[in-house]
Amino acid sequence: MEEKSKDKEGAKIGKSQAVMLGTFFLVMLFVSAFSCYSCSYESPLTPLDEEEARFVLTRLVATSWALDTTEGEATLPELYNLVITDLVFDEELSADGTLKVSLKVKNKVPVLGTVLQGGDGNITLSLNKADTVVLLSWSSSKDGKTEIITLRGGESKAQCYYLKQ
């Protein structure tokens, strides 16, 4: 009999314990809700000088890239929310330093675009001389085995990642 009464007393939670548990759960909720804030922060693209931009553009010549779909099929409002599955760059840079690109769109006809270095130093992608601004950046892994193109909407800041094929 005494054993049962001890179990019941041990199972009860006092006010101080309830306050401590409540505080713990609130702290955990706060941490889980805001811990990935830094994950979603994207640093601004740093403008490239002429030599760096030329290097990136020459790296893109005669290459093809596929959309990274690990987080789903990303779209950019600046590109009319089209799912651009592949990027295929032209065989050579034009005399004015621009590079033509074919954007393969899911379930649609490919769209032609132009990649060039803007006046602000950023590399931009434009469709048919449209006013939409899509910034393009190129990067590679430390071991050099993986190359990535990031398209970032100028207004929306949304991003799409493409892996070199």
BAVEXVEX-353844 format. One record per residue (C-alpha): residue number from 1; residue in one letter; x, y, z. Coordinates in nm, 4 decimals. Layout:
<rs>
@i: NUM	aa: A	xx: X	yy: Y	zz: Z
...
</rs>
This chain:
<rs>
@i: 1	aa: M	xx: 0.0000	yy: 0.0000	zz: 0.0000
@i: 2	aa: E	xx: 0.2740	yy: 0.2412	zz: 0.0895
@i: 3	aa: E	xx: 0.4497	yy: 0.1638	zz: -0.2392
@i: 4	aa: K	xx: 0.1442	yy: 0.2773	zz: -0.4410
@i: 5	aa: S	xx: 0.1173	yy: 0.6076	zz: -0.2558
@i: 6	aa: K	xx: 0.4882	yy: 0.6773	zz: -0.3198
@i: 7	aa: D	xx: 0.4372	yy: 0.6144	zz: -0.6948
@i: 8	aa: K	xx: 0.1448	yy: 0.8577	zz: -0.7024
@i: 9	aa: E	xx: 0.3468	yy: 1.1254	zz: -0.5242
@i: 10	aa: G	xx: 0.6383	yy: 1.0766	zz: -0.7628
@i: 11	aa: A	xx: 0.4112	yy: 1.1054	zz: -1.0665
@i: 12	aa: K	xx: 0.2764	yy: 1.4482	zz: -0.9677
@i: 13	aa: I	xx: 0.4454	yy: 1.7573	zz: -1.1052
@i: 14	aa: G	xx: 0.4800	yy: 2.0551	zz: -0.8785
@i: 15	aa: K	xx: 0.4283	yy: 2.4166	zz: -0.9861
@i: 16	aa: S	xx: 0.8000	yy: 2.4894	zz: -1.0006
@i: 17	aa: Q	xx: 0.8608	yy: 2.1846	zz: -1.2188
@i: 18	aa: A	xx: 0.5715	yy: 2.2833	zz: -1.4471
@i: 19	aa: V	xx: 0.7162	yy: 2.6343	zz: -1.4840
@i: 20	aa: M	xx: 1.0610	yy: 2.4921	zz: -1.5646
@i: 21	aa: L	xx: 0.9178	yy: 2.2496	zz: -1.8206
@i: 22	aa: G	xx: 0.7036	yy: 2.5216	zz: -1.9761
@i: 23	aa: T	xx: 1.0042	yy: 2.7504	zz: -2.0037
@i: 24	aa: F	xx: 1.2106	yy: 2.4682	zz: -2.1547
@i: 25	aa: F	xx: 0.9444	yy: 2.3971	zz: -2.4167
@i: 26	aa: L	xx: 0.9143	yy: 2.7676	zz: -2.5054
@i: 27	aa: V	xx: 1.2900	yy: 2.7966	zz: -2.5457
@i: 28	aa: M	xx: 1.2978	yy: 2.4841	zz: -2.7646
@i: 29	aa: L	xx: 1.0102	yy: 2.6182	zz: -2.9738
@i: 30	aa: F	xx: 1.1915	yy: 2.9496	zz: -3.0202
@i: 31	aa: V	xx: 1.5184	yy: 2.7774	zz: -3.1116
@i: 32	aa: S	xx: 1.3538	yy: 2.5453	zz: -3.3621
@i: 33	aa: A	xx: 1.1528	yy: 2.8279	zz: -3.5187
@i: 34	aa: F	xx: 1.4421	yy: 3.0704	zz: -3.5631
@i: 35	aa: S	xx: 1.7483	yy: 2.8476	zz: -3.5784
@i: 36	aa: C	xx: 1.7412	yy: 2.8275	zz: -3.9570
@i: 37	aa: Y	xx: 1.7104	yy: 3.2024	zz: -4.0071
@i: 38	aa: S	xx: 2.0780	yy: 3.2158	zz: -4.0951
@i: 39	aa: C	xx: 2.0311	yy: 2.9253	zz: -4.3377
@i: 40	aa: S	xx: 1.7890	yy: 3.1262	zz: -4.5488
@i: 41	aa: Y	xx: 2.0045	yy: 3.4371	zz: -4.5547
@i: 42	aa: E	xx: 2.1752	yy: 3.4747	zz: -4.8875
@i: 43	aa: S	xx: 2.4722	yy: 3.7006	zz: -4.9133
@i: 44	aa: P	xx: 2.4541	yy: 3.9556	zz: -5.1926
@i: 45	aa: L	xx: 2.6323	yy: 3.8738	zz: -5.5155
@i: 46	aa: T	xx: 2.9552	yy: 4.0633	zz: -5.5250
@i: 47	aa: P	xx: 3.0108	yy: 4.2538	zz: -5.8476
@i: 48	aa: L	xx: 3.2842	yy: 4.1131	zz: -6.0666
@i: 49	aa: D	xx: 3.5545	yy: 4.3109	zz: -6.2353
@i: 50	aa: E	xx: 3.5924	yy: 4.2795	zz: -6.6122
@i: 51	aa: E	xx: 3.8525	yy: 4.0012	zz: -6.5937
@i: 52	aa: E	xx: 3.6471	yy: 3.7896	zz: -6.3500
@i: 53	aa: A	xx: 3.3319	yy: 3.8310	zz: -6.5580
@i: 54	aa: R	xx: 3.5193	yy: 3.7319	zz: -6.8725
@i: 55	aa: F	xx: 3.6518	yy: 3.4224	zz: -6.6896
@i: 56	aa: V	xx: 3.2993	yy: 3.3197	zz: -6.5842
@i: 57	aa: L	xx: 3.1583	yy: 3.3773	zz: -6.9323
@i: 58	aa: T	xx: 3.4357	yy: 3.1694	zz: -7.0910
@i: 59	aa: R	xx: 3.3673	yy: 2.8906	zz: -6.8377
@i: 60	aa: L	xx: 3.0071	yy: 2.8815	zz: -6.9564
@i: 61	aa: V	xx: 3.0848	yy: 2.8580	zz: -7.3298
@i: 62	aa: A	xx: 2.9694	yy: 2.5289	zz: -7.4881
@i: 63	aa: T	xx: 2.8410	yy: 2.3824	zz: -7.1612
@i: 64	aa: S	xx: 2.5069	yy: 2.2469	zz: -7.0499
@i: 65	aa: W	xx: 2.3535	yy: 2.2557	zz: -6.7045
@i: 66	aa: A	xx: 2.0597	yy: 2.0754	zz: -6.5412
@i: 67	aa: L	xx: 1.8251	yy: 2.2089	zz: -6.2754
@i: 68	aa: D	xx: 1.9058	yy: 2.0793	zz: -5.9267
@i: 69	aa: T	xx: 1.5736	yy: 1.9304	zz: -5.8162
@i: 70	aa: T	xx: 1.6758	yy: 1.8098	zz: -5.4696
@i: 71	aa: E	xx: 1.4392	yy: 2.0669	zz: -5.3168
@i: 72	aa: G	xx: 1.1785	yy: 2.0483	zz: -5.5923
@i: 73	aa: E	xx: 1.1477	yy: 2.2362	zz: -5.9181
@i: 74	aa: A	xx: 1.2388	yy: 2.5939	zz: -5.8351
@i: 75	aa: T	xx: 1.1116	yy: 2.8840	zz: -6.0443
@i: 76	aa: L	xx: 1.1758	yy: 3.2568	zz: -6.0653
@i: 77	aa: P	xx: 0.8948	yy: 3.5125	zz: -6.0948
@i: 78	aa: E	xx: 1.1273	yy: 3.7189	zz: -6.3156
@i: 79	aa: L	xx: 1.1256	yy: 3.4288	zz: -6.5631
@i: 80	aa: Y	xx: 0.7467	yy: 3.4026	zz: -6.5563
@i: 81	aa: N	xx: 0.7597	yy: 3.1108	zz: -6.3056
@i: 82	aa: L	xx: 0.8615	yy: 2.8727	zz: -6.5841
@i: 83	aa: V	xx: 1.0378	yy: 2.5541	zz: -6.4776
@i: 84	aa: I	xx: 1.3670	yy: 2.5875	zz: -6.6630
@i: 85	aa: T	xx: 1.5077	yy: 2.2350	zz: -6.6619
@i: 86	aa: D	xx: 1.8276	yy: 2.2894	zz: -6.8620
@i: 87	aa: L	xx: 2.0598	yy: 2.5665	zz: -6.9723
@i: 88	aa: V	xx: 2.2647	yy: 2.5151	zz: -7.2892
@i: 89	aa: F	xx: 2.5216	yy: 2.7830	zz: -7.3688
@i: 90	aa: D	xx: 2.6358	yy: 2.8754	zz: -7.7190
@i: 91	aa: E	xx: 2.9624	yy: 2.7541	zz: -7.8683
@i: 92	aa: E	xx: 3.1350	yy: 3.0939	zz: -7.8521
@i: 93	aa: L	xx: 3.1174	yy: 3.4427	zz: -7.7073
@i: 94	aa: S	xx: 3.0007	yy: 3.7125	zz: -7.9452
@i: 95	aa: A	xx: 3.2248	yy: 4.0073	zz: -8.0294
@i: 96	aa: D	xx: 3.0387	yy: 4.2322	zz: -7.7836
@i: 97	aa: G	xx: 3.1057	yy: 3.9896	zz: -7.4940
@i: 98	aa: T	xx: 2.7572	yy: 3.8429	zz: -7.4741
@i: 99	aa: L	xx: 2.6775	yy: 3.4735	zz: -7.4668
@i: 100	aa: K	xx: 2.3596	yy: 3.3193	zz: -7.6059
@i: 101	aa: V	xx: 2.1832	yy: 3.0540	zz: -7.3988
@i: 102	aa: S	xx: 1.8947	yy: 2.8180	zz: -7.4687
@i: 103	aa: L	xx: 1.6671	yy: 2.7673	zz: -7.1712
@i: 104	aa: K	xx: 1.4797	yy: 2.4379	zz: -7.1926
@i: 105	aa: V	xx: 1.1415	yy: 2.4829	zz: -7.0295
@i: 106	aa: K	xx: 0.9389	yy: 2.1956	zz: -6.8882
@i: 107	aa: N	xx: 0.6543	yy: 2.1019	zz: -7.1271
@i: 108	aa: K	xx: 0.7222	yy: 2.4050	zz: -7.3507
@i: 109	aa: V	xx: 0.9398	yy: 2.5177	zz: -7.6397
@i: 110	aa: P	xx: 1.2934	yy: 2.6319	zz: -7.5418
@i: 111	aa: V	xx: 1.3463	yy: 3.0029	zz: -7.4840
@i: 112	aa: L	xx: 1.6518	yy: 3.1962	zz: -7.6017
@i: 113	aa: G	xx: 1.8323	yy: 3.4311	zz: -7.3685
@i: 114	aa: T	xx: 2.1462	yy: 3.6390	zz: -7.3457
@i: 115	aa: V	xx: 2.4080	yy: 3.6422	zz: -7.0711
@i: 116	aa: L	xx: 2.6230	yy: 3.9530	zz: -7.0310
@i: 117	aa: Q	xx: 2.8091	yy: 4.1595	zz: -6.7782
@i: 118	aa: G	xx: 2.5940	yy: 4.4495	zz: -6.6658
@i: 119	aa: G	xx: 2.7131	yy: 4.7995	zz: -6.5890
@i: 120	aa: D	xx: 2.7070	yy: 4.7229	zz: -6.2157
@i: 121	aa: G	xx: 2.9557	yy: 4.4364	zz: -6.2596
@i: 122	aa: N	xx: 2.7044	yy: 4.1549	zz: -6.2151
@i: 123	aa: I	xx: 2.6456	yy: 3.8931	zz: -6.4814
@i: 124	aa: T	xx: 2.2838	yy: 3.9013	zz: -6.5897
@i: 125	aa: L	xx: 2.0514	yy: 3.6810	zz: -6.7916
@i: 126	aa: S	xx: 1.7885	yy: 3.8486	zz: -7.0058
@i: 127	aa: L	xx: 1.5162	yy: 3.7122	zz: -7.2288
@i: 128	aa: N	xx: 1.4490	yy: 3.8946	zz: -7.5544
@i: 129	aa: K	xx: 1.5877	yy: 4.2230	zz: -7.4240
@i: 130	aa: A	xx: 1.3236	yy: 4.2216	zz: -7.1490
@i: 131	aa: D	xx: 1.3606	yy: 4.4478	zz: -6.8483
@i: 132	aa: T	xx: 1.3574	yy: 4.1573	zz: -6.6029
@i: 133	aa: V	xx: 1.6750	yy: 4.1221	zz: -6.4039
@i: 134	aa: V	xx: 1.8097	yy: 3.7757	zz: -6.3285
@i: 135	aa: L	xx: 2.1582	yy: 3.7602	zz: -6.1821
@i: 136	aa: L	xx: 2.3833	yy: 3.4677	zz: -6.2699
@i: 137	aa: S	xx: 2.6748	yy: 3.3449	zz: -6.0646
@i: 138	aa: W	xx: 2.9123	yy: 3.0550	zz: -6.1232
@i: 139	aa: S	xx: 3.0930	yy: 2.8605	zz: -5.8528
@i: 140	aa: S	xx: 3.2795	yy: 2.5352	zz: -5.8121
@i: 141	aa: S	xx: 3.3431	yy: 2.3032	zz: -5.5211
@i: 142	aa: K	xx: 3.6773	yy: 2.3117	zz: -5.3430
@i: 143	aa: D	xx: 3.7823	yy: 1.9875	zz: -5.5096
@i: 144	aa: G	xx: 3.6776	yy: 2.1251	zz: -5.8510
@i: 145	aa: K	xx: 3.4536	yy: 1.8280	zz: -5.9307
@i: 146	aa: T	xx: 3.1200	yy: 2.0088	zz: -5.9061
@i: 147	aa: E	xx: 3.0269	yy: 2.3331	zz: -6.0791
@i: 148	aa: I	xx: 2.7092	yy: 2.5244	zz: -5.9998
@i: 149	aa: I	xx: 2.5243	yy: 2.8103	zz: -6.1648
@i: 150	aa: T	xx: 2.2895	yy: 3.0113	zz: -5.9462
@i: 151	aa: L	xx: 2.0150	yy: 3.2202	zz: -6.1027
@i: 152	aa: R	xx: 1.8789	yy: 3.4785	zz: -5.8586
@i: 153	aa: G	xx: 1.5799	yy: 3.6988	zz: -5.9254
@i: 154	aa: G	xx: 1.6631	yy: 4.0679	zz: -5.8991
@i: 155	aa: E	xx: 1.3333	yy: 4.1585	zz: -5.7304
@i: 156	aa: S	xx: 1.2188	yy: 3.8318	zz: -5.5742
@i: 157	aa: K	xx: 1.5626	yy: 3.7130	zz: -5.4556
@i: 158	aa: A	xx: 1.4403	yy: 3.3589	zz: -5.5338
@i: 159	aa: Q	xx: 1.7109	yy: 3.1225	zz: -5.6530
@i: 160	aa: C	xx: 1.7483	yy: 2.8263	zz: -5.8872
@i: 161	aa: Y	xx: 2.0574	yy: 2.6066	zz: -5.8903
@i: 162	aa: Y	xx: 2.1958	yy: 2.4272	zz: -6.1952
@i: 163	aa: L	xx: 2.4606	yy: 2.1550	zz: -6.1987
@i: 164	aa: K	xx: 2.7037	yy: 2.1101	zz: -6.4845
@i: 165	aa: Q	xx: 2.6312	yy: 1.8027	zz: -6.6945
</rs>
